[in-house]
Amino acid sequence: MIGTYLHIGGPKCASKSLQQGFFHPHPQLYHLGMGSANGMVTWPHSDMQRVVEVDIRLKRDFAYHPDQVKAVIARHREAAERAGGDVRMLGASYENLSCTLPHDVDLTTKAIRLFDVFGAESKIVFVFRNQISLIKSVYAELLCAGLKKSFVEYVDHLIETQYRSALVDMQFDSLVQLYAHLFGAERIFATPLETVLSDSAAYTGSLADFLGVDRPGAGLPNLNQSLTPQQLTVMRRLNDKTNHDLGGSQADLMFGFRQENYFREELGRGLSLDAVIDQQLIAFNYRLASEIGKAPGLAPLPMDLREDQRRFLDDYFRAENQRLAERLGLDLRAMGYPGMAS
């Protein structure tokens, strides 16, 4: 009987490297996506992209039809059983299962749907990261999508909307506890990104042991490299000069072009022109910032917290990180996690 794994993220936590450097190429894993040889955000199976990107992630309860989703998974499970060779695990990877983008359902709803669709025996892989470092990385990612706010303005927005902002998703102990409650603590493999990066070969070996497959004998490739602080300076200036904010009727689903198959197969039409233009502008501005940002003398984009912001984040994450450190037996204080210095 083939087992099941789910890599739920987190975002900006080496997900692309895991998808393309471990899950997709491993011969004993029947990987349903995301991640394939064709590109960094591609899915090997169109129906799985729709199931995860739309059904599980976006559909509210009255629009969600679990039997249809289960039928897709069942077809792939049958294909994996027929594949021959030494396939031991079937699964999927999607970093946005552990975060909430615009129009997403709550993390609890996502977890319950995964439990129902993939089964209680599934093994859960999760990588998390120092929250302050993650906030900076997410801010840089949003700049590439057209954000015009400065870093301190963005952090103020997170704090002011803390009842539903990205700060909620960064309560990692609560997320681990949620999945442990559903699947069992022994089925959760949660690791700090800092540990993954310090020795990725050791991490992939431990991950293979957890999944019950052969160790790959190599670490992870370095994929999806971020823009430099100088290139981010250029990107913010480009955003000031480019009127696009993913605000079209379809594109306001963050990176809505990634649901192209949903619009084509379920709605019978393609993406709106706004979505296509936004997609091209994002890619063009990224290339332009990458090139112009290499010029000498450019100042790095400021990404320093105000003192009151740092105190808030320390207070906000202190109890959460203390519980996480105790639960996983980690020295998060040495990794500089907020709230752990006192």
CORSUL-V586899 format. One record per pair of residues at least 12 apart in sequence whose ideal C-beta (glycine too) atoms are under 10 Angstrom apart, sorted by sequence separation. I is the first residue (numbers start at 1). J is the second residue. If there is no record, write none. Layout:
i=[I | I]
j=[J | J]
This chain:
i=[7 | 19 | 23 | 24 | 25 | 31 | 32 | 33 | 98 | 139 | 142 | 154 | 155 | 158 | 176 | 191 | 204 | 205 | 250 | 259 | 263 | 321 | 325 | 22 | 23 | 24 | 31 | 32 | 33 | 55 | 56 | 77 | 97 | 98 | 111 | 175 | 204 | 205 | 207 | 250 | 324 | 19 | 20 | 21 | 30 | 31 | 33 | 34 | 55 | 76 | 96 | 97 | 139 | 176 | 189 | 201 | 204 | 205 | 257 | 321 | 7 | 19 | 20 | 32 | 33 | 34 | 76 | 136 | 139 | 175 | 191 | 201 | 204 | 256 | 257 | 260 | 317 | 322 | 325 | 7 | 19 | 20 | 32 | 33 | 76 | 94 | 97 | 135 | 138 | 139 | 191 | 201 | 203 | 204 | 256 | 259 | 260 | 321 | 324 | 18 | 19 | 20 | 31 | 32 | 51 | 52 | 55 | 73 | 97 | 173 | 189 | 201 | 202 | 203 | 250 | 258 | 320 | 321 | 322 | 5 | 16 | 17 | 24 | 33 | 34 | 50 | 51 | 136 | 172 | 189 | 200 | 201 | 256 | 257 | 320 | 321 | 322 | 15 | 16 | 20 | 32 | 33 | 34 | 50 | 51 | 73 | 135 | 136 | 139 | 191 | 200 | 201 | 250 | 256 | 257 | 260 | 318 | 320 | 321 | 15 | 20 | 24 | 32 | 33 | 51 | 52 | 94 | 135 | 138 | 172 | 189 | 199 | 200 | 250 | 251 | 255 | 317 | 318 | 319 | 19 | 51 | 189 | 200 | 250 | 251 | 257 | 258 | 317 | 318 | 19 | 20 | 47 | 50 | 51 | 92 | 188 | 189 | 197 | 200 | 250 | 251 | 252 | 253 | 256 | 257 | 316 | 317 | 318 | 17 | 19 | 132 | 135 | 187 | 196 | 197 | 248 | 249 | 250 | 251 | 252 | 255 | 256 | 257 | 314 | 315 | 316 | 317 | 318 | 5 | 7 | 16 | 47 | 48 | 142 | 186 | 196 | 248 | 250 | 251 | 255 | 314 | 315 | 318 | 5 | 15 | 16 | 47 | 48 | 51 | 197 | 248 | 249 | 250 | 251 | 257 | 313 | 314 | 2 | 3 | 4 | 5 | 47 | 92 | 98 | 248 | 249 | 250 | 251 | 252 | 312 | 313 | 314 | 2 | 7 | 45 | 91 | 97 | 139 | 247 | 248 | 251 | 255 | 311 | 314 | 2 | 4 | 7 | 47 | 48 | 90 | 98 | 138 | 246 | 248 | 250 | 251 | 310 | 314 | 47 | 97 | 98 | 246 | 248 | 45 | 98 | 244 | 248 | 45 | 91 | 95 | 135 | 138 | 247 | 44 | 90 | 91 | 93 | 95 | 134 | 135 | 138 | 246 | 89 | 91 | 244 | 245 | 246 | 305 | 45 | 89 | 91 | 244 | 99 | 131 | 134 | 135 | 244 | 246 | 56 | 131 | 134 | 242 | 244 | 246 | 57 | 244 | 56 | 131 | 132 | 134 | 243 | 244 | 57 | 99 | 131 | 242 | 32 | 52 | 56 | 57 | 130 | 131 | 242 | 32 | 51 | 52 | 53 | 56 | 64 | 77 | 129 | 131 | 244 | 52 | 77 | 128 | 239 | 242 | 49 | 53 | 57 | 58 | 60 | 74 | 129 | 238 | 242 | 32 | 48 | 52 | 57 | 58 | 59 | 61 | 69 | 73 | 128 | 241 | 32 | 49 | 52 | 58 | 60 | 64 | 72 | 73 | 127 | 128 | 6 | 30 | 48 | 57 | 58 | 59 | 70 | 73 | 126 | 238 | 239 | 242 | 30 | 32 | 45 | 57 | 58 | 66 | 69 | 70 | 128 | 238 | 32 | 44 | 56 | 57 | 61 | 69 | 70 | 128 | 238 | 30 | 31 | 43 | 56 | 60 | 64 | 69 | 70 | 126 | 30 | 43 | 59 | 66 | 67 | 126 | 235 | 238 | 239 | 29 | 30 | 43 | 66 | 234 | 235 | 238 | 57 | 58 | 61 | 124 | 237 | 30 | 56 | 57 | 126 | 235 | 236 | 56 | 59 | 234 | 235 | 238 | 30 | 56 | 124 | 231 | 234 | 235 | 237 | 56 | 57 | 124 | 137 | 233 | 234 | 28 | 30 | 35 | 56 | 122 | 231 | 232 | 234 | 235 | 27 | 28 | 29 | 30 | 31 | 32 | 33 | 34 | 35 | 52 | 55 | 56 | 106 | 124 | 231 | 234 | 235 | 27 | 28 | 29 | 30 | 31 | 32 | 33 | 34 | 35 | 124 | 134 | 227 | 230 | 231 | 233 | 234 | 27 | 28 | 29 | 30 | 31 | 32 | 33 | 34 | 56 | 122 | 123 | 124 | 133 | 231 | 233 | 234 | 26 | 27 | 28 | 29 | 30 | 31 | 32 | 33 | 34 | 52 | 56 | 107 | 122 | 123 | 133 | 228 | 231 | 232 | 234 | 26 | 29 | 31 | 32 | 34 | 51 | 52 | 55 | 56 | 106 | 107 | 120 | 121 | 122 | 125 | 126 | 127 | 128 | 130 | 227 | 228 | 230 | 231 | 26 | 120 | 121 | 123 | 124 | 125 | 126 | 127 | 128 | 129 | 130 | 227 | 230 | 231 | 29 | 100 | 107 | 111 | 115 | 119 | 120 | 123 | 124 | 125 | 126 | 127 | 128 | 129 | 130 | 229 | 230 | 231 | 234 | 237 | 52 | 100 | 101 | 104 | 114 | 118 | 122 | 123 | 124 | 125 | 126 | 127 | 128 | 129 | 225 | 228 | 230 | 233 | 236 | 23 | 51 | 100 | 108 | 112 | 115 | 116 | 121 | 123 | 124 | 125 | 127 | 128 | 227 | 228 | 230 | 232 | 233 | 235 | 99 | 107 | 108 | 111 | 115 | 120 | 127 | 129 | 230 | 231 | 233 | 234 | 23 | 100 | 101 | 107 | 110 | 111 | 114 | 115 | 127 | 129 | 230 | 232 | 233 | 4 | 23 | 24 | 99 | 100 | 114 | 127 | 229 | 230 | 231 | 232 | 233 | 23 | 99 | 108 | 111 | 112 | 127 | 228 | 229 | 230 | 231 | 232 | 22 | 98 | 99 | 107 | 111 | 229 | 230 | 232 | 98 | 107 | 111 | 228 | 229 | 4 | 19 | 20 | 96 | 228 | 229 | 19 | 98 | 108 | 227 | 229 | 2 | 18 | 19 | 1 | 4 | 19 | 99 | 127 | 16 | 18 | 98 | 2 | 15 | 98 | 2 | 15 | 16 | 1 | 15 | 98 | 127 | 2 | 14 | 15 | 98 | 151 | 13 | 125 | 144 | 5 | 11 | 12 | 15 | 141 | 144 | 5 | 7 | 8 | 9 | 11 | 123 | 143 | 2 | 3 | 4 | 5 | 6 | 7 | 8 | 9 | 10 | 11 | 13 | 125 | 141 | 151 | 2 | 3 | 4 | 5 | 6 | 7 | 8 | 9 | 10 | 11 | 124 | 125 | 140 | 141 | 150 | 1 | 2 | 3 | 4 | 5 | 6 | 7 | 8 | 9 | 10 | 11 | 12 | 123 | 140 | 144 | 149 | 2 | 3 | 4 | 5 | 6 | 7 | 8 | 9 | 10 | 11 | 123 | 140 | 143 | 144 | 147 | 148 | 2 | 8 | 9 | 10 | 123 | 137 | 140 | 143 | 146 | 147 | 7 | 8 | 9 | 11 | 136 | 143 | 145 | 149 | 6 | 7 | 8 | 140 | 143 | 144 | 148 | 140 | 143 | 146 | 147 | 148 | 136 | 139 | 143 | 146 | 144 | 145 | 148 | 140 | 143 | 144 | 136 | 140 | 143 | 146 | 142 | 146 | 148 | 146 | 147 | 8 | 145 | 146 | 147 | 145 | 146 | 145 | 146 | 8 | 23 | 8 | 22 | 142 | 6 | 8 | 18 | 6 | 6 | 18 | 145 | 4 | 17 | 145 | 6 | 6 | 15 | 142 | 4 | 5 | 6 | 13 | 14 | 4 | 13 | 4 | 12 | 13 | 14 | 3 | 4 | 6 | 7 | 8 | 9 | 10 | 11 | 13 | 4 | 5 | 6 | 7 | 8 | 9 | 10 | 12 | 3 | 4 | 5 | 6 | 7 | 8 | 9 | 10 | 11 | 3 | 4 | 5 | 6 | 7 | 8 | 9 | 10 | 1 | 3 | 4 | 5 | 6 | 7 | 91 | 12 | 13 | 12 | 89 | 11 | 12 | 88 | 89 | 10 | 12 | 13 | 88 | 89 | 12 | 88 | 11 | 12 | 87 | 88 | 11 | 86 | 12 | 86 | 12 | 11 | 146 | 192 | 145 | 192 | 190 | 146 | 195 | 145 | 146 | 192 | 194 | 145 | 190 | 191 | 198 | 144 | 190 | 192 | 194 | 144 | 146 | 188 | 191 | 192 | 145 | 188 | 190 | 192 | 194 | 195 | 144 | 145 | 194 | 143 | 144 | 185 | 193 | 194 | 143 | 170 | 192 | 194 | 102 | 173 | 144 | 167 | 171 | 172 | 175 | 192 | 143 | 167 | 170 | 171 | 173 | 174 | 177 | 170 | 173 | 176 | 177 | 180 | 155 | 171 | 172 | 173 | 176 | 103 | 104 | 154 | 159 | 167 | 171 | 172 | 173 | 174 | 175 | 102 | 103 | 104 | 151 | 152 | 155 | 156 | 159 | 162 | 167 | 170 | 171 | 173 | 174 | 177 | 102 | 103 | 150 | 151 | 152 | 155 | 158 | 170 | 172 | 173 | 176 | 101 | 102 | 150 | 151 | 152 | 156 | 171 | 172 | 173 | 176 | 101 | 102 | 103 | 150 | 151 | 152 | 156 | 159 | 171 | 173 | 101 | 102 | 151 | 152 | 155 | 158 | 159 | 162 | 173 | 11 | 151 | 155 | 158 | 172 | 173 | 156 | 172 | 152 | 155 | 159 | 11 | 96 | 143 | 151 | 155 | 158 | 10 | 96 | 9 | 10 | 172 | 140 | 10 | 96 | 139 | 140 | 139 | 10 | 172 | 9 | 137 | 8 | 136 | 135 | 136 | 170 | 136 | 135 | 8 | 132 | 6 | 132 | 135 | 6 | 14 | 132 | 13 | 15 | 18 | 22 | 26 | 132 | 135 | 13 | 14 | 17 | 21 | 29 | 8 | 10 | 13 | 17 | 28 | 6 | 12 | 22 | 26 | 132 | 5 | 7 | 8 | 14 | 18 | 22 | 26 | 29 | 131 | 132 | 10 | 13 | 14 | 17 | 21 | 28 | 40 | 41 | 5 | 13 | 23 | 28 | 29 | 40 | 18 | 22 | 26 | 28 | 131 | 132 | 14 | 18 | 22 | 27 | 28 | 131 | 17 | 26 | 27 | 130 | 23 | 26 | 28 | 35 | 14 | 18 | 22 | 26 | 27 | 131 | 26 | 131 | 22 | 25 | 130 | 22 | 21 | 58 | 22 | 57 | 128 | 21 | 22 | 21 | 22 | 21 | 22 | 54 | 7 | 20 | 21 | 53 | 128 | 19 | 20 | 21 | 58 | 5 | 17 | 18 | 21 | 53 | 57 | 130 | 133 | 17 | 18 | 20 | 53 | 133 | 135 | 16 | 17 | 19 | 20 | 54 | 58 | 128 | 132 | 133 | 5 | 16 | 17 | 18 | 19 | 53 | 54 | 130 | 132 | 133 | 5 | 14 | 16 | 17 | 53 | 129 | 130 | 131 | 132 | 5 | 14 | 16 | 17 | 53 | 54 | 55 | 130 | 131 | 3 | 5 | 14 | 15 | 16 | 53 | 54 | 129 | 130 | 131 | 3 | 14 | 15 | 16 | 49 | 50 | 53 | 54 | 128 | 3 | 14 | 49 | 50 | 130 | 49 | 50 | 51 | 54 | 55 | 12 | 49 | 50 | 54 | 48 | 49 | 12 | 41 | 46 | 47 | 50 | 43 | 46 | 50 | 41 | 42 | 46 | 50 | 41 | 43 | 46 | 47 | 46 | 34]
j=[19 | 31 | 35 | 36 | 37 | 43 | 44 | 45 | 110 | 151 | 154 | 166 | 167 | 170 | 188 | 203 | 216 | 217 | 262 | 271 | 275 | 333 | 337 | 35 | 36 | 37 | 44 | 45 | 46 | 68 | 69 | 90 | 110 | 111 | 124 | 188 | 217 | 218 | 220 | 263 | 337 | 33 | 34 | 35 | 44 | 45 | 47 | 48 | 69 | 90 | 110 | 111 | 153 | 190 | 203 | 215 | 218 | 219 | 271 | 335 | 22 | 34 | 35 | 47 | 48 | 49 | 91 | 151 | 154 | 190 | 206 | 216 | 219 | 271 | 272 | 275 | 332 | 337 | 340 | 23 | 35 | 36 | 48 | 49 | 92 | 110 | 113 | 151 | 154 | 155 | 207 | 217 | 219 | 220 | 272 | 275 | 276 | 337 | 340 | 35 | 36 | 37 | 48 | 49 | 68 | 69 | 72 | 90 | 114 | 190 | 206 | 218 | 219 | 220 | 267 | 275 | 337 | 338 | 339 | 23 | 34 | 35 | 42 | 51 | 52 | 68 | 69 | 154 | 190 | 207 | 218 | 219 | 274 | 275 | 338 | 339 | 340 | 34 | 35 | 39 | 51 | 52 | 53 | 69 | 70 | 92 | 154 | 155 | 158 | 210 | 219 | 220 | 269 | 275 | 276 | 279 | 337 | 339 | 340 | 35 | 40 | 44 | 52 | 53 | 71 | 72 | 114 | 155 | 158 | 192 | 209 | 219 | 220 | 270 | 271 | 275 | 337 | 338 | 339 | 40 | 72 | 210 | 221 | 271 | 272 | 278 | 279 | 338 | 339 | 41 | 42 | 69 | 72 | 73 | 114 | 210 | 211 | 219 | 222 | 272 | 273 | 274 | 275 | 278 | 279 | 338 | 339 | 340 | 40 | 42 | 155 | 158 | 210 | 219 | 220 | 271 | 272 | 273 | 274 | 275 | 278 | 279 | 280 | 337 | 338 | 339 | 340 | 341 | 29 | 31 | 40 | 71 | 72 | 166 | 210 | 220 | 272 | 274 | 275 | 279 | 338 | 339 | 342 | 30 | 40 | 41 | 72 | 73 | 76 | 222 | 273 | 274 | 275 | 276 | 282 | 338 | 339 | 28 | 29 | 30 | 31 | 73 | 118 | 124 | 274 | 275 | 276 | 277 | 278 | 338 | 339 | 340 | 29 | 34 | 72 | 118 | 124 | 166 | 274 | 275 | 278 | 282 | 338 | 341 | 30 | 32 | 35 | 75 | 76 | 118 | 126 | 166 | 274 | 276 | 278 | 279 | 338 | 342 | 76 | 126 | 127 | 275 | 277 | 75 | 128 | 274 | 278 | 76 | 122 | 126 | 166 | 169 | 278 | 76 | 122 | 123 | 125 | 127 | 166 | 167 | 170 | 278 | 122 | 124 | 277 | 278 | 279 | 338 | 79 | 123 | 125 | 278 | 134 | 166 | 169 | 170 | 279 | 281 | 92 | 167 | 170 | 278 | 280 | 282 | 94 | 281 | 94 | 169 | 170 | 172 | 281 | 282 | 96 | 138 | 170 | 281 | 72 | 92 | 96 | 97 | 170 | 171 | 282 | 73 | 92 | 93 | 94 | 97 | 105 | 118 | 170 | 172 | 285 | 94 | 119 | 170 | 281 | 284 | 92 | 96 | 100 | 101 | 103 | 117 | 172 | 281 | 285 | 76 | 92 | 96 | 101 | 102 | 103 | 105 | 113 | 117 | 172 | 285 | 77 | 94 | 97 | 103 | 105 | 109 | 117 | 118 | 172 | 173 | 52 | 76 | 94 | 103 | 104 | 105 | 116 | 119 | 172 | 284 | 285 | 288 | 77 | 79 | 92 | 104 | 105 | 113 | 116 | 117 | 175 | 285 | 80 | 92 | 104 | 105 | 109 | 117 | 118 | 176 | 286 | 79 | 80 | 92 | 105 | 109 | 113 | 118 | 119 | 175 | 80 | 93 | 109 | 116 | 117 | 176 | 285 | 288 | 289 | 80 | 81 | 94 | 117 | 285 | 286 | 289 | 109 | 110 | 113 | 176 | 289 | 83 | 109 | 110 | 179 | 288 | 289 | 110 | 113 | 288 | 289 | 292 | 85 | 111 | 179 | 286 | 289 | 290 | 292 | 112 | 113 | 180 | 193 | 289 | 290 | 85 | 87 | 92 | 113 | 179 | 288 | 289 | 291 | 292 | 85 | 86 | 87 | 88 | 89 | 90 | 91 | 92 | 93 | 110 | 113 | 114 | 164 | 182 | 289 | 292 | 293 | 86 | 87 | 88 | 89 | 90 | 91 | 92 | 93 | 94 | 183 | 193 | 286 | 289 | 290 | 292 | 293 | 87 | 88 | 89 | 90 | 91 | 92 | 93 | 94 | 116 | 182 | 183 | 184 | 193 | 291 | 293 | 294 | 87 | 88 | 89 | 90 | 91 | 92 | 93 | 94 | 95 | 113 | 117 | 168 | 183 | 184 | 194 | 289 | 292 | 293 | 295 | 88 | 91 | 93 | 94 | 96 | 113 | 114 | 117 | 118 | 168 | 169 | 182 | 183 | 184 | 187 | 188 | 189 | 190 | 192 | 289 | 290 | 292 | 293 | 89 | 183 | 184 | 186 | 187 | 188 | 189 | 190 | 191 | 192 | 193 | 290 | 293 | 294 | 93 | 164 | 171 | 175 | 179 | 183 | 184 | 187 | 188 | 189 | 190 | 191 | 192 | 193 | 194 | 293 | 294 | 295 | 298 | 301 | 117 | 165 | 166 | 169 | 179 | 183 | 187 | 188 | 189 | 190 | 191 | 192 | 193 | 194 | 290 | 293 | 295 | 298 | 301 | 89 | 117 | 166 | 174 | 178 | 181 | 182 | 187 | 189 | 190 | 191 | 193 | 194 | 293 | 294 | 296 | 298 | 299 | 301 | 166 | 174 | 175 | 178 | 182 | 187 | 194 | 196 | 297 | 298 | 300 | 301 | 91 | 168 | 169 | 175 | 178 | 179 | 182 | 183 | 195 | 197 | 298 | 300 | 301 | 73 | 92 | 93 | 168 | 169 | 183 | 196 | 298 | 299 | 300 | 301 | 302 | 93 | 169 | 178 | 181 | 182 | 197 | 298 | 299 | 300 | 301 | 302 | 93 | 169 | 170 | 178 | 182 | 300 | 301 | 303 | 170 | 179 | 183 | 300 | 301 | 77 | 92 | 93 | 169 | 301 | 302 | 93 | 172 | 182 | 301 | 303 | 77 | 93 | 94 | 77 | 80 | 95 | 175 | 203 | 93 | 95 | 175 | 80 | 93 | 176 | 81 | 94 | 95 | 81 | 95 | 178 | 207 | 83 | 95 | 96 | 179 | 232 | 95 | 207 | 226 | 88 | 94 | 95 | 98 | 224 | 227 | 89 | 91 | 92 | 93 | 95 | 207 | 227 | 87 | 88 | 89 | 90 | 91 | 92 | 93 | 94 | 95 | 96 | 98 | 210 | 226 | 236 | 88 | 89 | 90 | 91 | 92 | 93 | 94 | 95 | 96 | 97 | 210 | 211 | 226 | 227 | 236 | 88 | 89 | 90 | 91 | 92 | 93 | 94 | 95 | 96 | 97 | 98 | 99 | 210 | 227 | 231 | 236 | 90 | 91 | 92 | 93 | 94 | 95 | 96 | 97 | 98 | 99 | 211 | 228 | 231 | 232 | 235 | 236 | 91 | 97 | 98 | 99 | 212 | 226 | 229 | 232 | 235 | 236 | 97 | 98 | 99 | 101 | 226 | 233 | 235 | 239 | 97 | 98 | 99 | 231 | 234 | 235 | 239 | 232 | 235 | 238 | 239 | 240 | 229 | 232 | 236 | 239 | 238 | 239 | 242 | 235 | 238 | 239 | 232 | 236 | 239 | 242 | 239 | 243 | 245 | 244 | 245 | 107 | 244 | 245 | 246 | 245 | 246 | 246 | 247 | 110 | 125 | 111 | 125 | 246 | 111 | 114 | 125 | 114 | 115 | 127 | 254 | 114 | 127 | 255 | 117 | 118 | 127 | 254 | 117 | 118 | 119 | 126 | 127 | 118 | 127 | 119 | 127 | 128 | 129 | 119 | 120 | 122 | 123 | 124 | 125 | 126 | 127 | 129 | 121 | 122 | 123 | 124 | 125 | 126 | 127 | 129 | 121 | 122 | 123 | 124 | 125 | 126 | 127 | 128 | 129 | 122 | 123 | 124 | 125 | 126 | 127 | 128 | 129 | 121 | 123 | 124 | 125 | 126 | 127 | 211 | 133 | 134 | 134 | 211 | 134 | 135 | 211 | 212 | 134 | 136 | 137 | 212 | 213 | 137 | 213 | 137 | 138 | 213 | 214 | 138 | 213 | 140 | 214 | 141 | 141 | 278 | 324 | 278 | 325 | 324 | 281 | 330 | 281 | 282 | 328 | 330 | 282 | 327 | 328 | 335 | 282 | 328 | 330 | 332 | 283 | 285 | 327 | 330 | 331 | 285 | 328 | 330 | 332 | 334 | 335 | 285 | 286 | 335 | 285 | 286 | 327 | 335 | 336 | 286 | 313 | 335 | 337 | 246 | 317 | 289 | 312 | 316 | 317 | 320 | 337 | 289 | 313 | 316 | 317 | 319 | 320 | 323 | 317 | 320 | 323 | 324 | 327 | 303 | 319 | 320 | 321 | 324 | 252 | 253 | 303 | 308 | 316 | 320 | 321 | 322 | 323 | 324 | 252 | 253 | 254 | 301 | 302 | 305 | 306 | 309 | 312 | 317 | 320 | 321 | 323 | 324 | 327 | 253 | 254 | 301 | 302 | 303 | 306 | 309 | 321 | 323 | 324 | 327 | 253 | 254 | 302 | 303 | 304 | 308 | 323 | 324 | 325 | 328 | 254 | 255 | 256 | 303 | 304 | 305 | 309 | 312 | 324 | 326 | 255 | 256 | 305 | 306 | 309 | 312 | 313 | 316 | 327 | 166 | 306 | 310 | 313 | 327 | 328 | 312 | 328 | 309 | 312 | 316 | 169 | 254 | 301 | 309 | 313 | 316 | 169 | 255 | 169 | 170 | 332 | 301 | 172 | 258 | 301 | 303 | 303 | 175 | 337 | 175 | 303 | 175 | 303 | 303 | 304 | 338 | 305 | 305 | 179 | 303 | 179 | 305 | 309 | 183 | 191 | 309 | 191 | 193 | 196 | 200 | 204 | 310 | 313 | 192 | 193 | 196 | 200 | 208 | 188 | 190 | 193 | 197 | 208 | 187 | 193 | 203 | 207 | 313 | 187 | 189 | 190 | 196 | 200 | 204 | 208 | 211 | 313 | 314 | 193 | 196 | 197 | 200 | 204 | 211 | 223 | 224 | 189 | 197 | 207 | 212 | 213 | 224 | 203 | 207 | 211 | 213 | 316 | 317 | 200 | 204 | 208 | 213 | 214 | 317 | 204 | 213 | 214 | 317 | 211 | 214 | 216 | 223 | 203 | 207 | 211 | 215 | 216 | 320 | 216 | 321 | 213 | 216 | 321 | 216 | 216 | 253 | 218 | 253 | 324 | 218 | 219 | 219 | 220 | 220 | 221 | 253 | 207 | 220 | 221 | 253 | 328 | 220 | 221 | 222 | 259 | 207 | 219 | 220 | 223 | 255 | 259 | 332 | 335 | 220 | 221 | 223 | 256 | 336 | 338 | 220 | 221 | 223 | 224 | 258 | 262 | 332 | 336 | 337 | 210 | 221 | 222 | 223 | 224 | 258 | 259 | 335 | 337 | 338 | 211 | 220 | 222 | 223 | 259 | 335 | 336 | 337 | 338 | 212 | 221 | 223 | 224 | 260 | 261 | 262 | 337 | 338 | 211 | 213 | 222 | 223 | 224 | 261 | 262 | 337 | 338 | 339 | 212 | 223 | 224 | 225 | 258 | 259 | 262 | 263 | 337 | 213 | 224 | 259 | 260 | 340 | 260 | 261 | 262 | 265 | 266 | 224 | 261 | 262 | 266 | 261 | 262 | 226 | 255 | 260 | 261 | 264 | 258 | 261 | 265 | 257 | 258 | 262 | 266 | 258 | 261 | 264 | 265 | 265 | 258]
